[in-house]
Amino acid sequence: MNEQQLRKYWLDFANRYCNQNFNKENLPPVVEIFIDGKIKEYRENPNVKSESLSDMNITYFDKELSREEVKLLGQVRKLKVAK
């Protein structure tokens, strides 16, 4: 995936997670930080989340968000209201 496709994917994810439709031309700073962080993680290694050399421990990405990512998106997340 190229950077444009990744940005589109993570913006769509942020839209769904936050229950909002963000304007891609005027994103809140926390959403920009979230997307940039996800792209950086993908560039470093698309499958590995973290690794430790002492015990050769590797953690692979799953569909969860890190605690920092939840904090970032939580600032702009709207709760769903039953109608």
PDB file with one MODEL, atoms N, CA, C and O in Angstrom:
MODEL        1
ATOM      1  N   MET A   1       0.845  -1.187   0.000  1.00  0.00           N
ATOM      2  CA  MET A   1       0.000   0.000   0.000  1.00  0.00           C
ATOM      3  C   MET A   1       0.887   1.246   0.000  1.00  0.00           C
ATOM      4  O   MET A   1       1.920   1.288   0.668  1.00  0.00           O
ATOM      5  N   ASN A   2       0.474   2.236  -0.744  1.00  0.00           N
ATOM      6  CA  ASN A   2       1.225   3.480  -0.721  1.00  0.00           C
ATOM      7  C   ASN A   2       0.656   4.399   0.380  1.00  0.00           C
ATOM      8  O   ASN A   2      -0.365   4.091   0.995  1.00  0.00           O
ATOM      9  N   GLU A   3       1.329   5.511   0.607  1.00  0.00           N
ATOM     10  CA  GLU A   3       0.946   6.399   1.709  1.00  0.00           C
ATOM     11  C   GLU A   3      -0.467   6.961   1.535  1.00  0.00           C
ATOM     12  O   GLU A   3      -1.200   7.095   2.515  1.00  0.00           O
ATOM     13  N   GLN A   4      -0.848   7.282   0.331  1.00  0.00           N
ATOM     14  CA  GLN A   4      -2.185   7.831   0.084  1.00  0.00           C
ATOM     15  C   GLN A   4      -3.272   6.812   0.442  1.00  0.00           C
ATOM     16  O   GLN A   4      -4.285   7.167   1.045  1.00  0.00           O
ATOM     17  N   GLN A   5      -3.061   5.555   0.073  1.00  0.00           N
ATOM     18  CA  GLN A   5      -4.019   4.505   0.402  1.00  0.00           C
ATOM     19  C   GLN A   5      -4.090   4.281   1.914  1.00  0.00           C
ATOM     20  O   GLN A   5      -5.170   4.088   2.473  1.00  0.00           O
ATOM     21  N   LEU A   6      -2.922   4.310   2.570  1.00  0.00           N
ATOM     22  CA  LEU A   6      -2.892   4.149   4.022  1.00  0.00           C
ATOM     23  C   LEU A   6      -3.621   5.285   4.720  1.00  0.00           C
ATOM     24  O   LEU A   6      -4.381   5.053   5.661  1.00  0.00           O
ATOM     25  N   ARG A   7      -3.395   6.515   4.266  1.00  0.00           N
ATOM     26  CA  ARG A   7      -4.081   7.660   4.866  1.00  0.00           C
ATOM     27  C   ARG A   7      -5.596   7.521   4.706  1.00  0.00           C
ATOM     28  O   ARG A   7      -6.354   7.778   5.642  1.00  0.00           O
ATOM     29  N   LYS A   8      -6.025   7.113   3.519  1.00  0.00           N
ATOM     30  CA  LYS A   8      -7.454   6.933   3.265  1.00  0.00           C
ATOM     31  C   LYS A   8      -8.026   5.847   4.183  1.00  0.00           C
ATOM     32  O   LYS A   8      -9.104   6.017   4.753  1.00  0.00           O
ATOM     33  N   TYR A   9      -7.308   4.740   4.324  1.00  0.00           N
ATOM     34  CA  TYR A   9      -7.764   3.640   5.171  1.00  0.00           C
ATOM     35  C   TYR A   9      -7.896   4.080   6.629  1.00  0.00           C
ATOM     36  O   TYR A   9      -8.924   3.831   7.259  1.00  0.00           O
ATOM     37  N   TRP A  10      -6.856   4.736   7.172  1.00  0.00           N
ATOM     38  CA  TRP A  10      -6.886   5.121   8.593  1.00  0.00           C
ATOM     39  C   TRP A  10      -7.829   6.283   8.845  1.00  0.00           C
ATOM     40  O   TRP A  10      -8.359   6.403   9.950  1.00  0.00           O
ATOM     41  N   LEU A  11      -8.058   7.145   7.862  1.00  0.00           N
ATOM     42  CA  LEU A  11      -9.064   8.197   8.013  1.00  0.00           C
ATOM     43  C   LEU A  11     -10.449   7.565   8.080  1.00  0.00           C
ATOM     44  O   LEU A  11     -11.280   7.966   8.895  1.00  0.00           O
ATOM     45  N   ASP A  12     -10.695   6.580   7.226  1.00  0.00           N
ATOM     46  CA  ASP A  12     -11.971   5.869   7.272  1.00  0.00           C
ATOM     47  C   ASP A  12     -12.148   5.178   8.630  1.00  0.00           C
ATOM     48  O   ASP A  12     -13.234   5.202   9.209  1.00  0.00           O
ATOM     49  N   PHE A  13     -11.081   4.568   9.123  1.00  0.00           N
ATOM     50  CA  PHE A  13     -11.133   3.923  10.437  1.00  0.00           C
ATOM     51  C   PHE A  13     -11.473   4.950  11.515  1.00  0.00           C
ATOM     52  O   PHE A  13     -12.341   4.704  12.353  1.00  0.00           O
ATOM     53  N   ALA A  14     -10.793   6.105  11.498  1.00  0.00           N
ATOM     54  CA  ALA A  14     -11.046   7.154  12.494  1.00  0.00           C
ATOM     55  C   ALA A  14     -12.482   7.670  12.386  1.00  0.00           C
ATOM     56  O   ALA A  14     -13.121   7.926  13.407  1.00  0.00           O
ATOM     57  N   ASN A  15     -12.991   7.823  11.176  1.00  0.00           N
ATOM     58  CA  ASN A  15     -14.384   8.248  10.985  1.00  0.00           C
ATOM     59  C   ASN A  15     -15.345   7.274  11.659  1.00  0.00           C
ATOM     60  O   ASN A  15     -16.255   7.684  12.378  1.00  0.00           O
ATOM     61  N   ARG A  16     -15.134   5.984  11.419  1.00  0.00           N
ATOM     62  CA  ARG A  16     -16.030   4.982  11.987  1.00  0.00           C
ATOM     63  C   ARG A  16     -15.856   4.879  13.503  1.00  0.00           C
ATOM     64  O   ARG A  16     -16.843   4.772  14.231  1.00  0.00           O
ATOM     65  N   TYR A  17     -14.630   4.911  13.976  1.00  0.00           N
ATOM     66  CA  TYR A  17     -14.363   4.785  15.409  1.00  0.00           C
ATOM     67  C   TYR A  17     -14.931   5.975  16.184  1.00  0.00           C
ATOM     68  O   TYR A  17     -15.476   5.810  17.276  1.00  0.00           O
ATOM     69  N   CYS A  18     -14.801   7.162  15.617  1.00  0.00           N
ATOM     70  CA  CYS A  18     -15.229   8.390  16.296  1.00  0.00           C
ATOM     71  C   CYS A  18     -16.666   8.786  15.991  1.00  0.00           C
ATOM     72  O   CYS A  18     -17.163   9.763  16.551  1.00  0.00           O
ATOM     73  N   ASN A  19     -17.339   8.054  15.122  1.00  0.00           N
ATOM     74  CA  ASN A  19     -18.718   8.369  14.736  1.00  0.00           C
ATOM     75  C   ASN A  19     -18.832   9.781  14.167  1.00  0.00           C
ATOM     76  O   ASN A  19     -19.767  10.519  14.480  1.00  0.00           O
ATOM     77  N   GLN A  20     -17.881  10.135  13.342  1.00  0.00           N
ATOM     78  CA  GLN A  20     -17.858  11.457  12.715  1.00  0.00           C
ATOM     79  C   GLN A  20     -17.408  11.308  11.272  1.00  0.00           C
ATOM     80  O   GLN A  20     -16.867  10.274  10.879  1.00  0.00           O
ATOM     81  N   ASN A  21     -17.638  12.347  10.494  1.00  0.00           N
ATOM     82  CA  ASN A  21     -17.101  12.429   9.139  1.00  0.00           C
ATOM     83  C   ASN A  21     -16.142  13.608   9.104  1.00  0.00           C
ATOM     84  O   ASN A  21     -16.549  14.755   8.917  1.00  0.00           O
ATOM     85  N   PHE A  22     -14.861  13.306   9.287  1.00  0.00           N
ATOM     86  CA  PHE A  22     -13.846  14.358   9.288  1.00  0.00           C
ATOM     87  C   PHE A  22     -13.578  14.832   7.873  1.00  0.00           C
ATOM     88  O   PHE A  22     -13.571  14.038   6.932  1.00  0.00           O
ATOM     89  N   ASN A  23     -13.357  16.127   7.727  1.00  0.00           N
ATOM     90  CA  ASN A  23     -12.971  16.717   6.449  1.00  0.00           C
ATOM     91  C   ASN A  23     -11.481  16.441   6.264  1.00  0.00           C
ATOM     92  O   ASN A  23     -10.659  16.896   7.060  1.00  0.00           O
ATOM     93  N   LYS A  24     -11.131  15.695   5.214  1.00  0.00           N
ATOM     94  CA  LYS A  24      -9.726  15.324   5.035  1.00  0.00           C
ATOM     95  C   LYS A  24      -8.822  16.523   4.771  1.00  0.00           C
ATOM     96  O   LYS A  24      -7.605  16.422   4.926  1.00  0.00           O
ATOM     97  N   GLU A  25      -9.400  17.655   4.376  1.00  0.00           N
ATOM     98  CA  GLU A  25      -8.613  18.868   4.152  1.00  0.00           C
ATOM     99  C   GLU A  25      -8.378  19.654   5.445  1.00  0.00           C
ATOM    100  O   GLU A  25      -7.492  20.506   5.503  1.00  0.00           O
ATOM    101  N   ASN A  26      -9.172  19.367   6.478  1.00  0.00           N
ATOM    102  CA  ASN A  26      -9.075  20.117   7.734  1.00  0.00           C
ATOM    103  C   ASN A  26      -9.264  19.171   8.922  1.00  0.00           C
ATOM    104  O   ASN A  26     -10.232  19.290   9.674  1.00  0.00           O
ATOM    105  N   LEU A  27      -8.330  18.232   9.080  1.00  0.00           N
ATOM    106  CA  LEU A  27      -8.430  17.236  10.151  1.00  0.00           C
ATOM    107  C   LEU A  27      -8.039  17.836  11.495  1.00  0.00           C
ATOM    108  O   LEU A  27      -7.151  18.687  11.561  1.00  0.00           O
ATOM    109  N   PRO A  28      -8.699  17.396  12.572  1.00  0.00           N
ATOM    110  CA  PRO A  28      -8.238  17.796  13.908  1.00  0.00           C
ATOM    111  C   PRO A  28      -6.806  17.282  14.107  1.00  0.00           C
ATOM    112  O   PRO A  28      -6.460  16.214  13.602  1.00  0.00           O
ATOM    113  N   PRO A  29      -5.987  18.018  14.826  1.00  0.00           N
ATOM    114  CA  PRO A  29      -4.588  17.603  15.025  1.00  0.00           C
ATOM    115  C   PRO A  29      -4.438  16.189  15.594  1.00  0.00           C
ATOM    116  O   PRO A  29      -3.519  15.468  15.205  1.00  0.00           O
ATOM    117  N   VAL A  30      -5.320  15.785  16.501  1.00  0.00           N
ATOM    118  CA  VAL A  30      -5.188  14.443  17.088  1.00  0.00           C
ATOM    119  C   VAL A  30      -5.419  13.354  16.041  1.00  0.00           C
ATOM    120  O   VAL A  30      -4.802  12.291  16.112  1.00  0.00           O
ATOM    121  N   VAL A  31      -6.290  13.602  15.081  1.00  0.00           N
ATOM    122  CA  VAL A  31      -6.533  12.619  14.018  1.00  0.00           C
ATOM    123  C   VAL A  31      -5.318  12.562  13.089  1.00  0.00           C
ATOM    124  O   VAL A  31      -4.930  11.482  12.645  1.00  0.00           O
ATOM    125  N   GLU A  32      -4.718  13.719  12.793  1.00  0.00           N
ATOM    126  CA  GLU A  32      -3.489  13.757  11.989  1.00  0.00           C
ATOM    127  C   GLU A  32      -2.385  12.958  12.670  1.00  0.00           C
ATOM    128  O   GLU A  32      -1.693  12.171  12.025  1.00  0.00           O
ATOM    129  N   ILE A  33      -2.222  13.163  13.975  1.00  0.00           N
ATOM    130  CA  ILE A  33      -1.191  12.448  14.729  1.00  0.00           C
ATOM    131  C   ILE A  33      -1.463  10.945  14.682  1.00  0.00           C
ATOM    132  O   ILE A  33      -0.540  10.154  14.489  1.00  0.00           O
ATOM    133  N   PHE A  34      -2.724  10.550  14.859  1.00  0.00           N
ATOM    134  CA  PHE A  34      -3.099   9.143  14.804  1.00  0.00           C
ATOM    135  C   PHE A  34      -2.741   8.537  13.447  1.00  0.00           C
ATOM    136  O   PHE A  34      -2.108   7.483  13.385  1.00  0.00           O
ATOM    137  N   ILE A  35      -3.139   9.194  12.374  1.00  0.00           N
ATOM    138  CA  ILE A  35      -2.888   8.674  11.027  1.00  0.00           C
ATOM    139  C   ILE A  35      -1.389   8.610  10.742  1.00  0.00           C
ATOM    140  O   ILE A  35      -0.903   7.613  10.208  1.00  0.00           O
ATOM    141  N   ASP A  36      -0.650   9.671  11.095  1.00  0.00           N
ATOM    142  CA  ASP A  36       0.794   9.679  10.870  1.00  0.00           C
ATOM    143  C   ASP A  36       1.474   8.548  11.635  1.00  0.00           C
ATOM    144  O   ASP A  36       2.392   7.909  11.120  1.00  0.00           O
ATOM    145  N   GLY A  37       1.022   8.301  12.870  1.00  0.00           N
ATOM    146  CA  GLY A  37       1.593   7.223  13.668  1.00  0.00           C
ATOM    147  C   GLY A  37       1.332   5.861  13.054  1.00  0.00           C
ATOM    148  O   GLY A  37       2.217   5.005  13.045  1.00  0.00           O
ATOM    149  N   LYS A  38       0.129   5.652  12.541  1.00  0.00           N
ATOM    150  CA  LYS A  38      -0.208   4.377  11.917  1.00  0.00           C
ATOM    151  C   LYS A  38       0.605   4.154  10.644  1.00  0.00           C
ATOM    152  O   LYS A  38       1.035   3.033  10.373  1.00  0.00           O
ATOM    153  N   ILE A  39       0.817   5.202   9.870  1.00  0.00           N
ATOM    154  CA  ILE A  39       1.617   5.084   8.651  1.00  0.00           C
ATOM    155  C   ILE A  39       3.064   4.765   9.011  1.00  0.00           C
ATOM    156  O   ILE A  39       3.696   3.930   8.364  1.00  0.00           O
ATOM    157  N   LYS A  40       3.586   5.421  10.034  1.00  0.00           N
ATOM    158  CA  LYS A  40       4.960   5.157  10.473  1.00  0.00           C
ATOM    159  C   LYS A  40       5.117   3.709  10.927  1.00  0.00           C
ATOM    160  O   LYS A  40       6.098   3.054  10.576  1.00  0.00           O
ATOM    161  N   GLU A  41       4.154   3.203  11.707  1.00  0.00           N
ATOM    162  CA  GLU A  41       4.207   1.812  12.148  1.00  0.00           C
ATOM    163  C   GLU A  41       4.219   0.867  10.949  1.00  0.00           C
ATOM    164  O   GLU A  41       4.963  -0.114  10.944  1.00  0.00           O
ATOM    165  N   TYR A  42       3.417   1.147   9.953  1.00  0.00           N
ATOM    166  CA  TYR A  42       3.336   0.298   8.768  1.00  0.00           C
ATOM    167  C   TYR A  42       4.648   0.324   7.989  1.00  0.00           C
ATOM    168  O   TYR A  42       5.101  -0.711   7.501  1.00  0.00           O
ATOM    169  N   ARG A  43       5.259   1.502   7.870  1.00  0.00           N
ATOM    170  CA  ARG A  43       6.514   1.621   7.137  1.00  0.00           C
ATOM    171  C   ARG A  43       7.622   0.825   7.799  1.00  0.00           C
ATOM    172  O   ARG A  43       8.420   0.175   7.123  1.00  0.00           O
ATOM    173  N   GLU A  44       7.670   0.877   9.130  1.00  0.00           N
ATOM    174  CA  GLU A  44       8.734   0.182   9.846  1.00  0.00           C
ATOM    175  C   GLU A  44       8.631  -1.322   9.631  1.00  0.00           C
ATOM    176  O   GLU A  44       9.640  -1.978   9.373  1.00  0.00           O
ATOM    177  N   ASN A  45       7.457  -1.864   9.732  1.00  0.00           N
ATOM    178  CA  ASN A  45       7.200  -3.263   9.419  1.00  0.00           C
ATOM    179  C   ASN A  45       5.697  -3.462   9.433  1.00  0.00           C
ATOM    180  O   ASN A  45       5.068  -3.267  10.473  1.00  0.00           O
ATOM    181  N   PRO A  46       5.108  -3.839   8.323  1.00  0.00           N
ATOM    182  CA  PRO A  46       3.652  -3.913   8.240  1.00  0.00           C
ATOM    183  C   PRO A  46       3.015  -4.973   9.139  1.00  0.00           C
ATOM    184  O   PRO A  46       1.805  -4.929   9.365  1.00  0.00           O
ATOM    185  N   ASN A  47       3.782  -5.907   9.648  1.00  0.00           N
ATOM    186  CA  ASN A  47       3.195  -6.969  10.460  1.00  0.00           C
ATOM    187  C   ASN A  47       3.617  -6.939  11.923  1.00  0.00           C
ATOM    188  O   ASN A  47       2.896  -7.452  12.779  1.00  0.00           O
ATOM    189  N   VAL A  48       4.755  -6.356  12.221  1.00  0.00           N
ATOM    190  CA  VAL A  48       5.285  -6.410  13.581  1.00  0.00           C
ATOM    191  C   VAL A  48       4.924  -5.143  14.346  1.00  0.00           C
ATOM    192  O   VAL A  48       5.165  -4.030  13.879  1.00  0.00           O
ATOM    193  N   LYS A  49       4.344  -5.328  15.524  1.00  0.00           N
ATOM    194  CA  LYS A  49       3.974  -4.203  16.381  1.00  0.00           C
ATOM    195  C   LYS A  49       5.155  -3.809  17.256  1.00  0.00           C
ATOM    196  O   LYS A  49       5.480  -2.627  17.364  1.00  0.00           O
ATOM    197  N   SER A  50       5.796  -4.786  17.878  1.00  0.00           N
ATOM    198  CA  SER A  50       6.959  -4.505  18.712  1.00  0.00           C
ATOM    199  C   SER A  50       7.824  -5.751  18.793  1.00  0.00           C
ATOM    200  O   SER A  50       7.341  -6.867  18.600  1.00  0.00           O
ATOM    201  N   GLU A  51       9.092  -5.558  19.078  1.00  0.00           N
ATOM    202  CA  GLU A  51       9.974  -6.694  19.260  1.00  0.00           C
ATOM    203  C   GLU A  51      11.005  -6.387  20.325  1.00  0.00           C
ATOM    204  O   GLU A  51      11.382  -5.234  20.531  1.00  0.00           O
ATOM    205  N   SER A  52      11.453  -7.426  20.995  1.00  0.00           N
ATOM    206  CA  SER A  52      12.439  -7.314  22.057  1.00  0.00           C
ATOM    207  C   SER A  52      13.547  -8.310  21.775  1.00  0.00           C
ATOM    208  O   SER A  52      13.266  -9.479  21.511  1.00  0.00           O
ATOM    209  N   LEU A  53      14.792  -7.879  21.822  1.00  0.00           N
ATOM    210  CA  LEU A  53      15.898  -8.761  21.477  1.00  0.00           C
ATOM    211  C   LEU A  53      16.345  -9.657  22.625  1.00  0.00           C
ATOM    212  O   LEU A  53      16.903 -10.726  22.379  1.00  0.00           O
ATOM    213  N   SER A  54      16.118  -9.258  23.850  1.00  0.00           N
ATOM    214  CA  SER A  54      16.624 -10.051  24.974  1.00  0.00           C
ATOM    215  C   SER A  54      16.052 -11.466  24.982  1.00  0.00           C
ATOM    216  O   SER A  54      16.792 -12.424  25.207  1.00  0.00           O
ATOM    217  N   ASP A  55      14.783 -11.612  24.746  1.00  0.00           N
ATOM    218  CA  ASP A  55      14.156 -12.932  24.678  1.00  0.00           C
ATOM    219  C   ASP A  55      13.630 -13.217  23.273  1.00  0.00           C
ATOM    220  O   ASP A  55      12.917 -14.198  23.064  1.00  0.00           O
ATOM    221  N   MET A  56      13.974 -12.380  22.328  1.00  0.00           N
ATOM    222  CA  MET A  56      13.480 -12.460  20.959  1.00  0.00           C
ATOM    223  C   MET A  56      11.967 -12.589  20.947  1.00  0.00           C
ATOM    224  O   MET A  56      11.405 -13.544  20.409  1.00  0.00           O
ATOM    225  N   ASN A  57      11.332 -11.611  21.548  1.00  0.00           N
ATOM    226  CA  ASN A  57       9.878 -11.561  21.636  1.00  0.00           C
ATOM    227  C   ASN A  57       9.357 -10.626  20.552  1.00  0.00           C
ATOM    228  O   ASN A  57       9.798  -9.480  20.459  1.00  0.00           O
ATOM    229  N   ILE A  58       8.428 -11.100  19.735  1.00  0.00           N
ATOM    230  CA  ILE A  58       7.834 -10.279  18.680  1.00  0.00           C
ATOM    231  C   ILE A  58       6.326 -10.281  18.876  1.00  0.00           C
ATOM    232  O   ILE A  58       5.705 -11.330  19.047  1.00  0.00           O
ATOM    233  N   THR A  59       5.749  -9.077  18.847  1.00  0.00           N
ATOM    234  CA  THR A  59       4.297  -8.938  18.928  1.00  0.00           C
ATOM    235  C   THR A  59       3.800  -8.457  17.577  1.00  0.00           C
ATOM    236  O   THR A  59       4.286  -7.453  17.057  1.00  0.00           O
ATOM    237  N   TYR A  60       2.844  -9.159  17.011  1.00  0.00           N
ATOM    238  CA  TYR A  60       2.300  -8.784  15.714  1.00  0.00           C
ATOM    239  C   TYR A  60       1.061  -7.933  15.885  1.00  0.00           C
ATOM    240  O   TYR A  60       0.345  -8.049  16.880  1.00  0.00           O
ATOM    241  N   PHE A  61       0.811  -7.070  14.901  1.00  0.00           N
ATOM    242  CA  PHE A  61      -0.359  -6.216  14.934  1.00  0.00           C
ATOM    243  C   PHE A  61      -1.624  -7.060  14.892  1.00  0.00           C
ATOM    244  O   PHE A  61      -1.715  -8.054  14.172  1.00  0.00           O
ATOM    245  N   ASP A  62      -2.585  -6.633  15.678  1.00  0.00           N
ATOM    246  CA  ASP A  62      -3.919  -7.183  15.547  1.00  0.00           C
ATOM    247  C   ASP A  62      -4.824  -5.983  15.279  1.00  0.00           C
ATOM    248  O   ASP A  62      -4.328  -4.911  14.931  1.00  0.00           O
ATOM    249  N   LYS A  63      -6.089  -6.133  15.425  1.00  0.00           N
ATOM    250  CA  LYS A  63      -6.999  -5.046  15.083  1.00  0.00           C
ATOM    251  C   LYS A  63      -7.257  -4.107  16.258  1.00  0.00           C
ATOM    252  O   LYS A  63      -8.135  -3.248  16.182  1.00  0.00           O
ATOM    253  N   GLU A  64      -6.503  -4.264  17.339  1.00  0.00           N
ATOM    254  CA  GLU A  64      -6.672  -3.403  18.502  1.00  0.00           C
ATOM    255  C   GLU A  64      -5.904  -2.102  18.326  1.00  0.00           C
ATOM    256  O   GLU A  64      -4.952  -2.012  17.551  1.00  0.00           O
ATOM    257  N   LEU A  65      -6.349  -1.103  19.070  1.00  0.00           N
ATOM    258  CA  LEU A  65      -5.630   0.166  19.128  1.00  0.00           C
ATOM    259  C   LEU A  65      -4.778   0.170  20.385  1.00  0.00           C
ATOM    260  O   LEU A  65      -5.139  -0.438  21.393  1.00  0.00           O
ATOM    261  N   SER A  66      -3.651   0.857  20.321  1.00  0.00           N
ATOM    262  CA  SER A  66      -2.830   0.996  21.512  1.00  0.00           C
ATOM    263  C   SER A  66      -3.508   1.977  22.480  1.00  0.00           C
ATOM    264  O   SER A  66      -4.431   2.698  22.101  1.00  0.00           O
ATOM    265  N   ARG A  67      -3.049   1.993  23.698  1.00  0.00           N
ATOM    266  CA  ARG A  67      -3.604   2.896  24.708  1.00  0.00           C
ATOM    267  C   ARG A  67      -3.459   4.355  24.268  1.00  0.00           C
ATOM    268  O   ARG A  67      -4.365   5.160  24.482  1.00  0.00           O
ATOM    269  N   GLU A  68      -2.326   4.696  23.656  1.00  0.00           N
ATOM    270  CA  GLU A  68      -2.091   6.064  23.192  1.00  0.00           C
ATOM    271  C   GLU A  68      -3.047   6.438  22.066  1.00  0.00           C
ATOM    272  O   GLU A  68      -3.535   7.566  22.005  1.00  0.00           O
ATOM    273  N   GLU A  69      -3.313   5.482  21.174  1.00  0.00           N
ATOM    274  CA  GLU A  69      -4.218   5.750  20.059  1.00  0.00           C
ATOM    275  C   GLU A  69      -5.656   5.937  20.540  1.00  0.00           C
ATOM    276  O   GLU A  69      -6.386   6.776  20.013  1.00  0.00           O
ATOM    277  N   VAL A  70      -6.057   5.159  21.535  1.00  0.00           N
ATOM    278  CA  VAL A  70      -7.397   5.316  22.109  1.00  0.00           C
ATOM    279  C   VAL A  70      -7.520   6.690  22.757  1.00  0.00           C
ATOM    280  O   VAL A  70      -8.558   7.340  22.638  1.00  0.00           O
ATOM    281  N   LYS A  71      -6.464   7.138  23.445  1.00  0.00           N
ATOM    282  CA  LYS A  71      -6.483   8.474  24.062  1.00  0.00           C
ATOM    283  C   LYS A  71      -6.608   9.566  23.002  1.00  0.00           C
ATOM    284  O   LYS A  71      -7.370  10.518  23.167  1.00  0.00           O
ATOM    285  N   LEU A  72      -5.857   9.421  21.919  1.00  0.00           N
ATOM    286  CA  LEU A  72      -5.911  10.426  20.846  1.00  0.00           C
ATOM    287  C   LEU A  72      -7.314  10.523  20.255  1.00  0.00           C
ATOM    288  O   LEU A  72      -7.899  11.604  20.199  1.00  0.00           O
ATOM    289  N   LEU A  73      -7.842   9.397  19.819  1.00  0.00           N
ATOM    290  CA  LEU A  73      -9.146   9.419  19.165  1.00  0.00           C
ATOM    291  C   LEU A  73     -10.281   9.666  20.145  1.00  0.00           C
ATOM    292  O   LEU A  73     -11.341  10.154  19.753  1.00  0.00           O
ATOM    293  N   GLY A  74     -10.074   9.338  21.403  1.00  0.00           N
ATOM    294  CA  GLY A  74     -11.100   9.573  22.416  1.00  0.00           C
ATOM    295  C   GLY A  74     -11.427  11.050  22.584  1.00  0.00           C
ATOM    296  O   GLY A  74     -12.511  11.403  23.048  1.00  0.00           O
ATOM    297  N   GLN A  75     -10.487  11.911  22.206  1.00  0.00           N
ATOM    298  CA  GLN A  75     -10.702  13.354  22.332  1.00  0.00           C
ATOM    299  C   GLN A  75     -11.728  13.869  21.327  1.00  0.00           C
ATOM    300  O   GLN A  75     -12.345  14.909  21.558  1.00  0.00           O
ATOM    301  N   VAL A  76     -11.919  13.165  20.229  1.00  0.00           N
ATOM    302  CA  VAL A  76     -12.855  13.622  19.197  1.00  0.00           C
ATOM    303  C   VAL A  76     -13.961  12.602  18.930  1.00  0.00           C
ATOM    304  O   VAL A  76     -14.723  12.739  17.973  1.00  0.00           O
ATOM    305  N   ARG A  77     -14.043  11.587  19.776  1.00  0.00           N
ATOM    306  CA  ARG A  77     -15.046  10.537  19.575  1.00  0.00           C
ATOM    307  C   ARG A  77     -16.402  10.974  20.090  1.00  0.00           C
ATOM    308  O   ARG A  77     -16.518  11.520  21.187  1.00  0.00           O
ATOM    309  N   LYS A  78     -17.438  10.727  19.280  1.00  0.00           N
ATOM    310  CA  LYS A  78     -18.811  11.004  19.681  1.00  0.00           C
ATOM    311  C   LYS A  78     -19.484   9.675  20.015  1.00  0.00           C
ATOM    312  O   LYS A  78     -19.326   8.689  19.296  1.00  0.00           O
ATOM    313  N   LEU A  79     -20.218   9.664  21.088  1.00  0.00           N
ATOM    314  CA  LEU A  79     -20.933   8.455  21.458  1.00  0.00           C
ATOM    315  C   LEU A  79     -22.168   8.305  20.598  1.00  0.00           C
ATOM    316  O   LEU A  79     -22.788   9.294  20.209  1.00  0.00           O
ATOM    317  N   LYS A  80     -22.526   7.062  20.300  1.00  0.00           N
ATOM    318  CA  LYS A  80     -23.745   6.815  19.552  1.00  0.00           C
ATOM    319  C   LYS A  80     -24.937   6.965  20.496  1.00  0.00           C
ATOM    320  O   LYS A  80     -24.909   6.486  21.630  1.00  0.00           O
ATOM    321  N   VAL A  81     -25.965   7.627  20.022  1.00  0.00           N
ATOM    322  CA  VAL A  81     -27.159   7.852  20.827  1.00  0.00           C
ATOM    323  C   VAL A  81     -28.306   7.068  20.194  1.00  0.00           C
ATOM    324  O   VAL A  81     -28.556   7.169  18.993  1.00  0.00           O
ATOM    325  N   ALA A  82     -28.988   6.299  21.009  1.00  0.00           N
ATOM    326  CA  ALA A  82     -30.141   5.547  20.511  1.00  0.00           C
ATOM    327  C   ALA A  82     -31.272   6.519  20.216  1.00  0.00           C
ATOM    328  O   ALA A  82     -31.527   7.440  20.991  1.00  0.00           O
ATOM    329  N   LYS A  83     -31.942   6.312  19.102  1.00  0.00           N
ATOM    330  CA  LYS A  83     -33.030   7.213  18.714  1.00  0.00           C
ATOM    331  C   LYS A  83     -34.359   6.536  18.877  1.00  0.00           C
ATOM    332  O   LYS A  83     -35.397   7.138  18.599  1.00  0.00           O
TER     333      LYS A  83
ENDMDL
END
